[in-house]
């Protein structure tokens, strides 16, 4: 399960580890200045994640290692003693009592973002000092998002961090997205959960600005992909999420995109470059692997499709029933089940979309993914590890028991289809 909580980041300006759905904190009681300005041994950890507030509980104290480290660093670089004591007073919260200030930390904020907000709101004076303190005290990753009440120019850094590390107590909604779910189906799930309308979700997912994520730069705009059905398809990573109720739609979409961004490592981008393969091509292929397998056969199915995509392939079309004109709408078929209803019926689908997604007529990959694949299918599509039977295969067929049959030639495939049909007949008879 992924928790939608603000945290430090690996890519872009969003967290890759803890971004997913922690509820936004309710406004907290103002933090009063320390009774003794020199007392730097107050509790710096904040309340337990699941504990209720207890004003009568004695305050635990610990040695402020981060402060010592900072003072030593400043002394070493030769800053005057008076300045060191000035910085010391900032960390200790020795300033004059100021008015209460409600500080809003946006979801996905980095430590730098949080520090900027604190300085702009007058809670701290030295943004660089707070960043260093948060880092060297080891508590930067615990900072949360939401609304917090602090006191201007009077809070010690430990007190600020304690407040900003308090977990929210707000209503959330859990939504589970299975691997292979389409973008439209995800939007419908979000609407059913009471979070937003399906229309608003798709609009933001397709038209919103998500340039803070690394992967977004590799996804072409609609103008550069005129035959693609939907821009967001393939990048709404399937997972179980905790969403905050009444959050902006943008944040809901960003939760999916942040998790997708976290899956595509620098090594994977390097491998894509090595193979002269684009990210959309990888995710498109992975979506077919997900729909045709989504199990232990991922690598074998991926290899069959890659064999068909090879430059010297005698069968340059995917010919997958998961996206084709020839299948009925009762089957797992992207064109029939999702594209056609979106346009109000098959006859209303633009001709270029049909041509770009009918895998029995178009050569190579379709214009875009046909679902949102999981990481196993993505990795299999990027670097398949096939069994010997699938290594050089161009065909496969499955039976109702879940067995896969691979073949190099059309005649072998026809024989496998007969075998599968016999198994299916037995299964139907047993029913």
Secondary structure, 3 states (H helix, E strand, C coil): CEEECCCCEEECCEECCCEEECCCECCCCCCCCCCCCCCCCCCCCCCCCCCCCCCCCCCCCCCCHHHHHHHHHHHHCCCCHHHHHHHHHHHHCCCCCCCEEEEEECCCCCHHHHHHHHHHCCCCCCHHHHHHHHHHCCCHHHCCCEEEEEECCCCCHHHHHHHHCCCCCCCEEEEECCCCCCHHHHHHHHHHCCCCCHHHHHHHHHHCCCCCCHHHHHCCCHHHCCCCCCCCCCCCCCCEEEEECCCCHHHHHHHHHHHHHHHCCHHHHHHHHHCCCCHHHHHHHHHHHHHHCCCCCHHHHHHHHHHHHCCCCCCCECCCCCCCCCCCCCCCCHHHHHHHHHCCCHHHCCHHHHHHHCCCCCCECCCCCCCCCCHHHHHHHHCCCCCHHHHCCCEEEECCCCCEEEECCHHHHHHHHHHHHHHHHHHHHHC
